[in-house]
Amino acid sequence: MKNRLKVLRAERDWTQADLASALQVSRQTANAIEKGKFDPSLPLAIKIARLFNLTVEEVFIVDEV
Amino acid sequence: MNEIKHNELRNSQQKAGVKLLAIWTLAWVVSTAFLRFGAEYIWDYQLAYSAIALMTHLAIGIMMILVNVKHLANLDELQRKVTMDAMGITLGVGLIAGIAYEQLEDIKLITFEPEIGHLIMLMGITYIISILIGNGKYK
């Protein structure tokens, strides 16, 4: 699953550590989500979307099946 | 600011959790040795002492499990996934290798009696390698 986290983070001039801190996860987890290596749970995806005042669909792009 | 404080608290909770887990694991290892060698060298297999040592050993083991569960609960979801994957692989390897190893003597492929210690060592190494691979995968 792709996402726009890197762009959204850059727009706010946040580091991965800032994002991790805001989401209350480790930096490794924030990095893995941003790179698309790890798909977050639904509660975490909602938390990410709310952090940027967006919907989950506006942050995450589900791969076509 | 609150989030930074929350993260610092989470990190310190995780460190304290790991420390506590290490202490209880060490206590369990010591109680295992005490149970095994105490009966032989200290109380000469007296039933009451052996029963007390066994109960203590089991109680420490239960504490170790509870501390491990609490430690898992303090991890974030990726850390928990890496840990649970490693536990699953270790359980599988332990079961497959354990049963195969146990049968080696029965089918005369080895001449010595299989020891549980070898299986525990294998499981420990499997768990460590699985954790390292899991962490490397999500780096």
N, CA and C atoms of all chains as a GROMACS GRO file, in nm:
protein
  612
    1MET      N    1   0.085  -0.120   0.000
    1MET     CA    2   0.000   0.000   0.000
    1MET      C    3   0.088   0.125   0.000
    2LYS      N    4   0.062   0.213  -0.100
    2LYS     CA    5   0.142   0.336  -0.109
    2LYS      C    6   0.080   0.444  -0.020
    3ASN      N    7   0.156   0.549   0.004
    3ASN     CA    8   0.101   0.658   0.085
    3ASN      C    9   0.170   0.790   0.051
    4ARG      N   10   0.113   0.899   0.102
    4ARG     CA   11   0.167   1.033   0.073
    4ARG      C   12   0.238   1.092   0.195
    5LEU      N   13   0.279   1.004   0.285
    5LEU     CA   14   0.335   1.052   0.412
    5LEU      C   15   0.459   1.140   0.395
    6LYS      N   16   0.547   1.101   0.302
    6LYS     CA   17   0.672   1.176   0.284
    6LYS      C   18   0.642   1.320   0.241
    7VAL      N   19   0.546   1.332   0.147
    7VAL     CA   20   0.507   1.464   0.096
    7VAL      C   21   0.440   1.546   0.207
    8LEU      N   22   0.347   1.483   0.275
    8LEU     CA   23   0.273   1.551   0.382
    8LEU      C   24   0.368   1.598   0.494
    9ARG      N   25   0.462   1.512   0.522
    9ARG     CA   26   0.561   1.545   0.626
    9ARG      C   27   0.651   1.661   0.581
   10ALA      N   28   0.692   1.655   0.455
   10ALA     CA   29   0.780   1.760   0.400
   10ALA      C   30   0.708   1.895   0.397
   11GLU      N   31   0.578   1.891   0.366
   11GLU     CA   32   0.499   2.016   0.362
   11GLU      C   33   0.498   2.086   0.497
   12ARG      N   34   0.507   2.008   0.601
   12ARG     CA   35   0.505   2.064   0.738
   12ARG      C   36   0.643   2.075   0.799
   13ASP      N   37   0.742   2.037   0.718
   13ASP     CA   38   0.882   2.044   0.762
   13ASP      C   39   0.906   1.958   0.888
   14TRP      N   40   0.844   1.841   0.888
   14TRP     CA   41   0.860   1.749   1.001
   14TRP      C   42   0.965   1.644   0.968
   15THR      N   43   1.037   1.601   1.067
   15THR     CA   44   1.128   1.486   1.050
   15THR      C   45   1.049   1.358   1.078
   16GLN      N   46   1.111   1.245   1.047
   16GLN     CA   47   1.044   1.117   1.078
   16GLN      C   48   1.027   1.102   1.230
   17ALA      N   49   1.124   1.155   1.302
   17ALA     CA   50   1.116   1.149   1.449
   17ALA      C   51   0.997   1.230   1.499
   18ASP      N   52   0.971   1.347   1.436
   18ASP     CA   53   0.855   1.430   1.473
   18ASP      C   54   0.725   1.352   1.448
   19LEU      N   55   0.720   1.287   1.330
   19LEU     CA   56   0.601   1.210   1.294
   19LEU      C   57   0.581   1.094   1.392
   20ALA      N   58   0.690   1.024   1.420
   20ALA     CA   59   0.684   0.910   1.513
   20ALA      C   60   0.635   0.956   1.650
   21SER      N   61   0.686   1.070   1.691
   21SER     CA   62   0.648   1.124   1.821
   21SER      C   63   0.499   1.159   1.824
   22ALA      N   64   0.452   1.222   1.716
   22ALA     CA   65   0.311   1.261   1.709
   22ALA      C   66   0.219   1.138   1.707
   23LEU      N   67   0.268   1.031   1.646
   23LEU     CA   68   0.186   0.908   1.637
   23LEU      C   69   0.206   0.815   1.755
   24GLN      N   70   0.304   0.849   1.841
   24GLN     CA   71   0.338   0.767   1.957
   24GLN      C   72   0.380   0.626   1.916
   25VAL      N   73   0.464   0.622   1.812
   25VAL     CA   74   0.524   0.495   1.770
   25VAL      C   75   0.676   0.516   1.761
   26SER      N   76   0.750   0.408   1.737
   26SER     CA   77   0.895   0.422   1.724
   26SER      C   78   0.929   0.483   1.587
   27ARG      N   79   1.050   0.539   1.574
   27ARG     CA   80   1.091   0.599   1.447
   27ARG      C   81   1.098   0.491   1.339
   28GLN      N   82   1.139   0.371   1.379
   28GLN     CA   83   1.146   0.258   1.285
   28GLN      C   84   1.007   0.231   1.224
   29THR      N   85   0.905   0.237   1.309
   29THR     CA   86   0.768   0.212   1.262
   29THR      C   87   0.722   0.322   1.166
   30ALA      N   88   0.750   0.449   1.203
   30ALA     CA   89   0.711   0.562   1.117
   30ALA      C   90   0.781   0.549   0.981
   31ASN      N   91   0.908   0.512   0.983
   31ASN     CA   92   0.986   0.496   0.860
   31ASN      C   93   0.931   0.382   0.774
   32ALA      N   94   0.900   0.269   0.837
   32ALA     CA   95   0.849   0.152   0.764
   32ALA      C   96   0.713   0.181   0.701
   33ILE      N   97   0.629   0.259   0.772
   33ILE     CA   98   0.498   0.294   0.715
   33ILE      C   99   0.518   0.388   0.596
   34GLU      N  100   0.602   0.490   0.617
   34GLU     CA  101   0.626   0.588   0.510
   34GLU      C  102   0.680   0.523   0.383
   35LYS      N  103   0.770   0.426   0.400
   35LYS     CA  104   0.829   0.358   0.284
   35LYS      C  105   0.738   0.250   0.224
   36GLY      N  106   0.622   0.229   0.288
   36GLY     CA  107   0.528   0.129   0.237
   36GLY      C  108   0.568  -0.014   0.269
   37LYS      N  109   0.663  -0.029   0.360
   37LYS     CA  110   0.707  -0.164   0.397
   37LYS      C  111   0.612  -0.229   0.497
   38PHE      N  112   0.541  -0.145   0.572
   38PHE     CA  113   0.450  -0.196   0.676
   38PHE      C  114   0.317  -0.122   0.667
   39ASP      N  115   0.211  -0.198   0.656
   39ASP     CA  116   0.077  -0.138   0.652
   39ASP      C  117   0.026  -0.121   0.795
   40PRO      N  118  -0.008   0.003   0.832
   40PRO     CA  119  -0.055   0.025   0.970
   40PRO      C  120  -0.193  -0.037   0.992
   41SER      N  121  -0.226  -0.058   1.119
   41SER     CA  122  -0.362  -0.105   1.152
   41SER      C  123  -0.459   0.008   1.121
   42LEU      N  124  -0.588  -0.026   1.118
   42LEU     CA  125  -0.690   0.076   1.088
   42LEU      C  126  -0.686   0.190   1.192
   43PRO      N  127  -0.680   0.161   1.323
   43PRO     CA  128  -0.673   0.273   1.420
   43PRO      C  129  -0.553   0.365   1.396
   44LEU      N  130  -0.438   0.306   1.361
   44LEU     CA  131  -0.319   0.390   1.338
   44LEU      C  132  -0.333   0.469   1.208
   45ALA      N  133  -0.393   0.406   1.107
   45ALA     CA  134  -0.415   0.477   0.979
   45ALA      C  135  -0.508   0.597   1.001
   46ILE      N  136  -0.611   0.577   1.081
   46ILE     CA  137  -0.704   0.687   1.112
   46ILE      C  138  -0.631   0.797   1.190
   47LYS      N  139  -0.547   0.756   1.282
   47LYS     CA  140  -0.470   0.853   1.362
   47LYS      C  141  -0.378   0.937   1.271
   48ILE      N  142  -0.316   0.869   1.174
   48ILE     CA  143  -0.228   0.938   1.079
   48ILE      C  144  -0.309   1.038   0.997
   49ALA      N  145  -0.423   0.992   0.946
   49ALA     CA  146  -0.507   1.080   0.863
   49ALA      C  147  -0.554   1.202   0.944
   50ARG      N  148  -0.595   1.179   1.068
   50ARG     CA  149  -0.642   1.290   1.153
   50ARG      C  150  -0.530   1.388   1.183
   51LEU      N  151  -0.409   1.336   1.196
   51LEU     CA  152  -0.293   1.422   1.224
   51LEU      C  153  -0.274   1.526   1.114
   52PHE      N  154  -0.305   1.485   0.990
   52PHE     CA  155  -0.289   1.576   0.876
   52PHE      C  156  -0.423   1.638   0.833
   53ASN      N  157  -0.526   1.619   0.912
   53ASN     CA  158  -0.661   1.668   0.879
   53ASN      C  159  -0.708   1.620   0.742
   54LEU      N  160  -0.682   1.494   0.715
   54LEU     CA  161  -0.724   1.434   0.588
   54LEU      C  162  -0.802   1.306   0.617
   55THR      N  163  -0.858   1.248   0.510
   55THR     CA  164  -0.921   1.116   0.528
   55THR      C  165  -0.815   1.009   0.504
   56VAL      N  166  -0.846   0.887   0.546
   56VAL     CA  167  -0.750   0.776   0.527
   56VAL      C  168  -0.720   0.758   0.378
   57GLU      N  169  -0.825   0.771   0.293
   57GLU     CA  170  -0.807   0.753   0.147
   57GLU      C  171  -0.719   0.861   0.086
   58GLU      N  172  -0.714   0.977   0.152
   58GLU     CA  173  -0.630   1.085   0.098
   58GLU      C  174  -0.483   1.066   0.136
   59VAL      N  175  -0.458   0.983   0.235
   59VAL     CA  176  -0.320   0.957   0.278
   59VAL      C  177  -0.269   0.828   0.217
   60PHE      N  178  -0.353   0.725   0.218
   60PHE     CA  179  -0.310   0.593   0.172
   60PHE      C  180  -0.375   0.560   0.036
   61ILE      N  181  -0.294   0.501  -0.051
   61ILE     CA  182  -0.343   0.462  -0.183
   61ILE      C  183  -0.336   0.309  -0.189
   62VAL      N  184  -0.454   0.247  -0.192
   62VAL     CA  185  -0.459   0.100  -0.194
   62VAL      C  186  -0.424   0.051  -0.333
   63ASP      N  187  -0.332  -0.047  -0.340
   63ASP     CA  188  -0.293  -0.105  -0.469
   63ASP      C  189  -0.413  -0.173  -0.534
   64GLU      N  190  -0.424  -0.158  -0.669
   64GLU     CA  191  -0.532  -0.224  -0.742
   64GLU      C  192  -0.511  -0.375  -0.737
   65VAL      N  193  -0.622  -0.447  -0.712
   65VAL     CA  194  -0.612  -0.596  -0.705
   65VAL      C  195  -0.621  -0.653  -0.846
   66MET      N  196   0.419   1.882   2.240
   66MET     CA  197   0.496   1.869   2.365
   66MET      C  198   0.450   1.747   2.446
   67ASN      N  199   0.313   1.736   2.451
   67ASN     CA  200   0.255   1.621   2.521
   67ASN      C  201   0.296   1.490   2.456
   68GLU      N  202   0.302   1.493   2.318
   68GLU     CA  203   0.338   1.372   2.244
   68GLU      C  204   0.483   1.335   2.273
   69ILE      N  205   0.570   1.435   2.281
   69ILE     CA  206   0.711   1.408   2.311
   69ILE      C  207   0.722   1.344   2.448
   70LYS      N  208   0.648   1.402   2.545
   70LYS     CA  209   0.648   1.347   2.682
   70LYS      C  210   0.595   1.204   2.681
   71HIS      N  211   0.487   1.182   2.602
   71HIS     CA  212   0.426   1.049   2.594
   71HIS      C  213   0.528   0.950   2.536
   72ASN      N  214   0.600   0.994   2.432
   72ASN     CA  215   0.700   0.905   2.369
   72ASN      C  216   0.814   0.873   2.464
   73GLU      N  217   0.859   0.977   2.537
   73GLU     CA  218   0.967   0.955   2.635
   73GLU      C  219   0.921   0.854   2.741
   74LEU      N  220   0.794   0.872   2.783
   74LEU     CA  221   0.737   0.781   2.883
   74LEU      C  222   0.730   0.640   2.827
   75ARG      N  223   0.688   0.629   2.700
   75ARG     CA  224   0.677   0.498   2.635
   75ARG      C  225   0.814   0.432   2.625
   76ASN      N  226   0.916   0.512   2.583
   76ASN     CA  227   1.052   0.459   2.572
   76ASN      C  228   1.104   0.410   2.706
   77SER      N  229   1.080   0.491   2.811
   77SER     CA  230   1.130   0.452   2.944
   77SER      C  231   1.054   0.328   2.994
   78GLN      N  232   0.922   0.319   2.959
   78GLN     CA  233   0.843   0.201   2.997
   78GLN      C  234   0.896   0.077   2.927
   79GLN      N  235   0.934   0.094   2.797
   79GLN     CA  236   0.988  -0.020   2.721
   79GLN      C  237   1.120  -0.066   2.780
   80LYS      N  238   1.207   0.031   2.813
   80LYS     CA  239   1.338  -0.004   2.871
   80LYS      C  240   1.319  -0.075   3.005
   81ALA      N  241   1.228  -0.022   3.086
   81ALA     CA  242   1.201  -0.083   3.217
   81ALA      C  243   1.143  -0.223   3.198
   82GLY      N  244   1.058  -0.238   3.096
   82GLY     CA  245   0.998  -0.368   3.065
   82GLY      C  246   1.103  -0.471   3.026
   83VAL      N  247   1.198  -0.429   2.941
   83VAL     CA  248   1.306  -0.520   2.897
   83VAL      C  249   1.392  -0.560   3.017
   84LYS      N  250   1.421  -0.461   3.103
   84LYS     CA  251   1.503  -0.487   3.222
   84LYS      C  252   1.433  -0.588   3.315
   85LEU      N  253   1.303  -0.563   3.335
   85LEU     CA  254   1.225  -0.652   3.422
   85LEU      C  255   1.218  -0.794   3.365
   86LEU      N  256   1.202  -0.800   3.233
   86LEU     CA  257   1.195  -0.930   3.166
   86LEU      C  258   1.328  -1.004   3.182
   87ALA      N  259   1.438  -0.929   3.166
   87ALA     CA  260   1.572  -0.990   3.182
   87ALA      C  261   1.589  -1.043   3.325
   88ILE      N  262   1.542  -0.966   3.423
   88ILE     CA  263   1.556  -1.007   3.564
   88ILE      C  264   1.477  -1.135   3.590
   89TRP      N  265   1.351  -1.139   3.542
   89TRP     CA  266   1.267  -1.257   3.566
   89TRP      C  267   1.317  -1.379   3.489
   90THR      N  268   1.371  -1.354   3.368
   90THR     CA  269   1.427  -1.466   3.290
   90THR      C  270   1.548  -1.523   3.363
   91LEU      N  271   1.631  -1.434   3.413
   91LEU     CA  272   1.750  -1.479   3.489
   91LEU      C  273   1.707  -1.556   3.615
   92ALA      N  274   1.605  -1.503   3.682
   92ALA     CA  275   1.554  -1.571   3.803
   92ALA      C  276   1.502  -1.710   3.769
   93TRP      N  277   1.436  -1.720   3.654
   93TRP     CA  278   1.383  -1.850   3.610
   93TRP      C  279   1.496  -1.949   3.580
   94VAL      N  280   1.601  -1.899   3.512
   94VAL     CA  281   1.717  -1.984   3.480
   94VAL      C  282   1.782  -2.033   3.611
   95VAL      N  283   1.798  -1.940   3.706
   95VAL     CA  284   1.860  -1.975   3.836
   95VAL      C  285   1.773  -2.078   3.908
   96SER      N  286   1.640  -2.056   3.905
   96SER     CA  287   1.550  -2.150   3.975
   96SER      C  288   1.552  -2.288   3.908
   97THR      N  289   1.573  -2.290   3.775
   97THR     CA  290   1.585  -2.418   3.703
   97THR      C  291   1.708  -2.494   3.753
   98ALA      N  292   1.820  -2.420   3.760
   98ALA     CA  293   1.945  -2.483   3.807
   98ALA      C  294   1.933  -2.526   3.952
   99PHE      N  295   1.866  -2.441   4.033
   99PHE     CA  296   1.848  -2.471   4.176
   99PHE      C  297   1.766  -2.598   4.195
  100LEU      N  298   1.659  -2.609   4.115
  100LEU     CA  299   1.573  -2.726   4.123
  100LEU      C  300   1.651  -2.853   4.087
  101ARG      N  301   1.728  -2.844   3.979
  101ARG     CA  302   1.800  -2.962   3.928
  101ARG      C  303   1.916  -3.002   4.021
  102PHE      N  304   2.000  -2.902   4.055
  102PHE     CA  305   2.120  -2.936   4.131
  102PHE      C  306   2.098  -2.933   4.283
  103GLY      N  307   1.997  -2.856   4.325
  103GLY     CA  308   1.966  -2.851   4.468
  103GLY      C  309   1.923  -2.988   4.519
  104ALA      N  310   1.839  -3.055   4.443
  104ALA     CA  311   1.792  -3.189   4.484
  104ALA      C  312   1.910  -3.285   4.498
  105GLU      N  313   2.005  -3.272   4.407
  105GLU     CA  314   2.119  -3.364   4.405
  105GLU      C  315   2.224  -3.330   4.512
  106TYR      N  316   2.254  -3.201   4.526
  106TYR     CA  317   2.368  -3.163   4.611
  106TYR      C  318   2.330  -3.098   4.745
  107ILE      N  319   2.207  -3.047   4.758
  107ILE     CA  320   2.174  -2.974   4.882
  107ILE      C  321   2.078  -3.054   4.971
  108TRP      N  322   1.962  -3.093   4.917
  108TRP     CA  323   1.863  -3.157   5.006
  108TRP      C  324   1.845  -3.308   4.978
  109ASP      N  325   1.932  -3.364   4.901
  109ASP     CA  326   1.936  -3.509   4.880
  109ASP      C  327   1.798  -3.570   4.845
  110TYR      N  328   1.732  -3.506   4.751
  110TYR     CA  329   1.605  -3.556   4.696
  110TYR      C  330   1.492  -3.569   4.800
  111GLN      N  331   1.499  -3.491   4.909
  111GLN     CA  332   1.388  -3.497   5.006
  111GLN      C  333   1.263  -3.437   4.942
  112LEU      N  334   1.155  -3.512   4.952
  112LEU     CA  335   1.033  -3.479   4.878
  112LEU      C  336   0.980  -3.338   4.905
  113ALA      N  337   0.975  -3.298   5.032
  113ALA     CA  338   0.918  -3.168   5.069
  113ALA      C  339   0.999  -3.054   5.007
  114TYR      N  340   1.131  -3.063   5.016
  114TYR     CA  341   1.217  -2.958   4.960
  114TYR      C  342   1.205  -2.953   4.807
  115SER      N  343   1.199  -3.071   4.746
  115SER     CA  344   1.186  -3.076   4.600
  115SER      C  345   1.053  -3.014   4.556
  116ALA      N  346   0.946  -3.041   4.634
  116ALA     CA  347   0.814  -2.986   4.601
  116ALA      C  348   0.815  -2.834   4.613
  117ILE      N  349   0.879  -2.783   4.719
  117ILE     CA  350   0.888  -2.637   4.738
  117ILE      C  351   0.968  -2.573   4.625
  118ALA      N  352   1.081  -2.636   4.590
  118ALA     CA  353   1.166  -2.583   4.482
  118ALA      C  354   1.091  -2.584   4.349
  119LEU      N  355   1.012  -2.690   4.327
  119LEU     CA  356   0.935  -2.700   4.202
  119LEU      C  357   0.827  -2.592   4.196
  120MET      N  358   0.756  -2.572   4.309
  120MET     CA  359   0.651  -2.469   4.314
  120MET      C  360   0.711  -2.330   4.291
  121THR      N  361   0.826  -2.306   4.353
  121THR     CA  362   0.894  -2.176   4.335
  121THR      C  363   0.932  -2.157   4.189
  122HIS      N  364   0.988  -2.263   4.132
  122HIS     CA  365   1.030  -2.260   3.992
  122HIS      C  366   0.911  -2.228   3.900
  123LEU      N  367   0.798  -2.293   3.924
  123LEU     CA  368   0.679  -2.270   3.842
  123LEU      C  369   0.624  -2.128   3.862
  124ALA      N  370   0.626  -2.082   3.988
  124ALA     CA  371   0.576  -1.947   4.018
  124ALA      C  372   0.661  -1.842   3.947
  125ILE      N  373   0.793  -1.861   3.949
  125ILE     CA  374   0.883  -1.767   3.880
  125ILE      C  375   0.858  -1.774   3.728
  126GLY      N  376   0.834  -1.894   3.678
  126GLY     CA  377   0.804  -1.912   3.535
  126GLY      C  378   0.678  -1.838   3.496
  127ILE      N  379   0.574  -1.846   3.579
  127ILE     CA  380   0.448  -1.775   3.552
  127ILE      C  381   0.472  -1.624   3.552
  128MET      N  382   0.551  -1.576   3.648
  128MET     CA  383   0.583  -1.432   3.654
  128MET      C  384   0.654  -1.389   3.526
  129MET      N  385   0.748  -1.474   3.480
  129MET     CA  386   0.823  -1.442   3.358
  129MET      C  387   0.726  -1.429   3.239
  130ILE      N  388   0.628  -1.518   3.231
  130ILE     CA  389   0.530  -1.512   3.122
  130ILE      C  390   0.448  -1.382   3.132
  131LEU      N  391   0.403  -1.349   3.253
  131LEU     CA  392   0.321  -1.228   3.272
  131LEU      C  393   0.399  -1.101   3.237
  132VAL      N  394   0.526  -1.098   3.277
  132VAL     CA  395   0.610  -0.981   3.246
  132VAL      C  396   0.631  -0.972   3.094
  133ASN      N  397   0.645  -1.088   3.029
  133ASN     CA  398   0.661  -1.089   2.884
  133ASN      C  399   0.536  -1.036   2.814
  134VAL      N  400   0.419  -1.075   2.864
  134VAL     CA  401   0.292  -1.028   2.807
  134VAL      C  402   0.281  -0.876   2.821
  135LYS      N  403   0.320  -0.825   2.939
  135LYS     CA  404   0.316  -0.680   2.964
  135LYS      C  405   0.415  -0.608   2.871
  136HIS      N  406   0.532  -0.669   2.853
  136HIS     CA  407   0.633  -0.611   2.764
  136HIS      C  408   0.579  -0.602   2.622
  137LEU      N  409   0.511  -0.707   2.577
  137LEU     CA  410   0.452  -0.708   2.442
  137LEU      C  411   0.349  -0.596   2.427
  138ALA      N  412   0.271  -0.575   2.533
  138ALA     CA  413   0.166  -0.473   2.529
  138ALA      C  414   0.225  -0.332   2.519
  139ASN      N  415   0.349  -0.314   2.566
  139ASN     CA  416   0.412  -0.182   2.561
  139ASN      C  417   0.480  -0.152   2.427
  140LEU      N  418   0.487  -0.254   2.340
  140LEU     CA  419   0.551  -0.233   2.209
  140LEU      C  420   0.453  -0.167   2.113
  141ASP      N  421   0.504  -0.096   2.012
  141ASP     CA  422   0.411  -0.043   1.911
  141ASP      C  423   0.381  -0.157   1.812
  142GLU      N  424   0.290  -0.133   1.717
  142GLU     CA  425   0.239  -0.246   1.639
  142GLU      C  426   0.343  -0.313   1.549
  143LEU      N  427   0.441  -0.237   1.496
  143LEU     CA  428   0.546  -0.301   1.415
  143LEU      C  429   0.641  -0.383   1.503
  144GLN      N  430   0.680  -0.325   1.615
  144GLN     CA  431   0.767  -0.398   1.708
  144GLN      C  432   0.700  -0.528   1.753
  145ARG      N  433   0.568  -0.518   1.777
  145ARG     CA  434   0.492  -0.635   1.822
  145ARG      C  435   0.487  -0.740   1.711
  146LYS      N  436   0.471  -0.694   1.586
  146LYS     CA  437   0.465  -0.788   1.474
  146LYS      C  438   0.599  -0.862   1.460
  147VAL      N  439   0.709  -0.786   1.467
  147VAL     CA  440   0.843  -0.848   1.455
  147VAL      C  441   0.862  -0.952   1.566
  148THR      N  442   0.822  -0.915   1.689
  148THR     CA  443   0.838  -1.006   1.803
  148THR      C  444   0.749  -1.130   1.789
  149MET      N  445   0.623  -1.108   1.751
  149MET     CA  446   0.529  -1.220   1.737
  149MET      C  447   0.571  -1.313   1.623
  150ASP      N  448   0.620  -1.255   1.512
  150ASP     CA  449   0.669  -1.337   1.401
  150ASP      C  450   0.785  -1.425   1.448
  151ALA      N  451   0.878  -1.363   1.522
  151ALA     CA  452   0.995  -1.436   1.573
  151ALA      C  453   0.950  -1.548   1.668
  152MET      N  454   0.849  -1.518   1.752
  152MET     CA  455   0.798  -1.620   1.845
  152MET      C  456   0.734  -1.736   1.768
  153GLY      N  457   0.659  -1.702   1.663
  153GLY     CA  458   0.593  -1.805   1.582
  153GLY      C  459   0.694  -1.895   1.513
  154ILE      N  460   0.797  -1.834   1.454
  154ILE     CA  461   0.902  -1.911   1.386
  154ILE      C  462   0.974  -2.000   1.488
  155THR      N  463   1.003  -1.943   1.605
  155THR     CA  464   1.074  -2.019   1.709
  155THR      C  465   0.990  -2.139   1.755
  156LEU      N  466   0.860  -2.117   1.771
  156LEU     CA  467   0.772  -2.226   1.812
  156LEU      C  468   0.770  -2.337   1.707
  157GLY      N  469   0.760  -2.296   1.579
  157GLY     CA  470   0.758  -2.394   1.469
  157GLY      C  471   0.888  -2.473   1.462
  158VAL      N  472   1.000  -2.400   1.468
  158VAL     CA  473   1.131  -2.466   1.461
  158VAL      C  474   1.148  -2.559   1.582
  159GLY      N  475   1.105  -2.512   1.699
  159GLY     CA  476   1.117  -2.592   1.821
  159GLY      C  477   1.037  -2.721   1.810
  160LEU      N  478   0.917  -2.712   1.756
  160LEU     CA  479   0.831  -2.829   1.743
  160LEU      C  480   0.888  -2.928   1.640
  161ILE      N  481   0.918  -2.876   1.521
  161ILE     CA  482   0.967  -2.963   1.412
  161ILE      C  483   1.101  -3.026   1.451
  162ALA      N  484   1.196  -2.938   1.492
  162ALA     CA  485   1.330  -2.988   1.525
  162ALA      C  486   1.326  -3.076   1.650
  163GLY      N  487   1.242  -3.038   1.746
  163GLY     CA  488   1.234  -3.114   1.871
  163GLY      C  489   1.187  -3.256   1.850
  164ILE      N  490   1.081  -3.272   1.769
  164ILE     CA  491   1.028  -3.406   1.744
  164ILE      C  492   1.127  -3.488   1.661
  165ALA      N  493   1.187  -3.424   1.559
  165ALA     CA  494   1.285  -3.495   1.476
  165ALA      C  495   1.406  -3.537   1.560
  166TYR      N  496   1.453  -3.445   1.644
  166TYR     CA  497   1.571  -3.471   1.729
  166TYR      C  498   1.542  -3.585   1.827
  167GLU      N  499   1.420  -3.582   1.882
  167GLU     CA  500   1.382  -3.685   1.979
  167GLU      C  501   1.383  -3.824   1.914
  168GLN      N  502   1.351  -3.829   1.784
  168GLN     CA  503   1.342  -3.960   1.715
  168GLN      C  504   1.477  -4.009   1.665
  169LEU      N  505   1.578  -3.921   1.664
  169LEU     CA  506   1.709  -3.960   1.611
  169LEU      C  507   1.766  -4.084   1.682
  170GLU      N  508   1.745  -4.085   1.814
  170GLU     CA  509   1.798  -4.199   1.890
  170GLU      C  510   1.716  -4.325   1.862
  171ASP      N  511   1.583  -4.305   1.854
  171ASP     CA  512   1.494  -4.420   1.830
  171ASP      C  513   1.527  -4.490   1.698
  172ILE      N  514   1.562  -4.412   1.595
  172ILE     CA  515   1.591  -4.473   1.464
  172ILE      C  516   1.741  -4.496   1.445
  173LYS      N  517   1.814  -4.487   1.557
  173LYS     CA  518   1.957  -4.522   1.562
  173LYS      C  519   2.046  -4.434   1.472
  174LEU      N  520   2.007  -4.309   1.455
  174LEU     CA  521   2.093  -4.219   1.378
  174LEU      C  522   2.196  -4.151   1.469
  175ILE      N  523   2.165  -4.147   1.599
  175ILE     CA  524   2.262  -4.100   1.698
  175ILE      C  525   2.269  -4.203   1.810
  176THR      N  526   2.380  -4.202   1.881
  176THR     CA  527   2.397  -4.303   1.987
  176THR      C  528   2.370  -4.244   2.126
  177PHE      N  529   2.370  -4.110   2.136
  177PHE     CA  530   2.347  -4.048   2.267
  177PHE      C  531   2.199  -4.012   2.284
  178GLU      N  532   2.160  -3.987   2.410
  178GLU     CA  533   2.022  -3.950   2.438
  178GLU      C  534   2.001  -3.801   2.409
  179PRO      N  535   1.898  -3.763   2.332
  179PRO     CA  536   1.874  -3.621   2.303
  179PRO      C  537   1.850  -3.542   2.433
  180GLU      N  538   1.907  -3.423   2.438
  180GLU     CA  539   1.892  -3.340   2.559
  180GLU      C  540   1.807  -3.218   2.530
  181ILE      N  541   1.720  -3.184   2.625
  181ILE     CA  542   1.630  -3.069   2.611
  181ILE      C  543   1.711  -2.938   2.596
  182GLY      N  544   1.829  -2.934   2.659
  182GLY     CA  545   1.915  -2.815   2.653
  182GLY      C  546   1.952  -2.777   2.511
  183HIS      N  547   1.975  -2.880   2.426
  183HIS     CA  548   2.010  -2.854   2.286
  183HIS      C  549   1.894  -2.786   2.214
  184LEU      N  550   1.773  -2.833   2.245
  184LEU     CA  551   1.653  -2.776   2.182
  184LEU      C  552   1.634  -2.630   2.226
  185ILE      N  553   1.656  -2.604   2.354
  185ILE     CA  554   1.640  -2.468   2.406
  185ILE      C  555   1.743  -2.374   2.342
  186MET      N  556   1.865  -2.426   2.323
  186MET     CA  557   1.968  -2.345   2.256
  186MET      C  558   1.927  -2.313   2.113
  187LEU      N  559   1.876  -2.414   2.044
  187LEU     CA  560   1.831  -2.395   1.905
  187LEU      C  561   1.719  -2.290   1.900
  188MET      N  562   1.625  -2.300   1.994
  188MET     CA  563   1.512  -2.206   1.997
  188MET      C  564   1.561  -2.064   2.027
  189GLY      N  565   1.657  -2.053   2.117
  189GLY     CA  566   1.713  -1.922   2.150
  189GLY      C  567   1.780  -1.858   2.030
  190ILE      N  568   1.861  -1.938   1.960
  190ILE     CA  569   1.932  -1.887   1.842
  190ILE      C  570   1.831  -1.851   1.732
  191THR      N  571   1.730  -1.936   1.714
  191THR     CA  572   1.626  -1.909   1.612
  191THR      C  573   1.555  -1.777   1.642
  192TYR      N  574   1.523  -1.755   1.770
  192TYR     CA  575   1.451  -1.633   1.809
  192TYR      C  576   1.537  -1.509   1.782
  193ILE      N  577   1.664  -1.516   1.820
  193ILE     CA  578   1.753  -1.401   1.800
  193ILE      C  579   1.768  -1.370   1.650
  194ILE      N  580   1.792  -1.475   1.569
  194ILE     CA  581   1.808  -1.455   1.424
  194ILE      C  582   1.678  -1.399   1.364
  195SER      N  583   1.564  -1.452   1.408
  195SER     CA  584   1.434  -1.404   1.356
  195SER      C  585   1.411  -1.257   1.390
  196ILE      N  586   1.448  -1.218   1.510
  196ILE     CA  587   1.433  -1.076   1.552
  196ILE      C  588   1.523  -0.988   1.465
  197LEU      N  589   1.648  -1.032   1.444
  197LEU     CA  590   1.742  -0.953   1.364
  197LEU      C  591   1.692  -0.940   1.220
  198ILE      N  592   1.645  -1.051   1.162
  198ILE     CA  593   1.594  -1.047   1.024
  198ILE      C  594   1.469  -0.958   1.017
  199GLY      N  595   1.380  -0.973   1.115
  199GLY     CA  596   1.257  -0.893   1.117
  199GLY      C  597   1.287  -0.744   1.127
  200ASN      N  598   1.379  -0.708   1.215
  200ASN     CA  599   1.416  -0.567   1.228
  200ASN      C  600   1.484  -0.516   1.103
  201GLY      N  601   1.568  -0.600   1.040
  201GLY     CA  602   1.637  -0.562   0.916
  201GLY      C  603   1.537  -0.539   0.803
  202LYS      N  604   1.433  -0.621   0.800
  202LYS     CA  605   1.332  -0.612   0.694
  202LYS      C  606   1.258  -0.478   0.696
  203TYR      N  607   1.235  -0.425   0.815
  203TYR     CA  608   1.157  -0.301   0.827
  203TYR      C  609   1.244  -0.179   0.858
  204LYS      N  610   1.373  -0.192   0.831
  204LYS     CA  611   1.464  -0.080   0.861
  204LYS      C  612   1.437   0.038   0.768
   0.00000   0.00000   0.00000
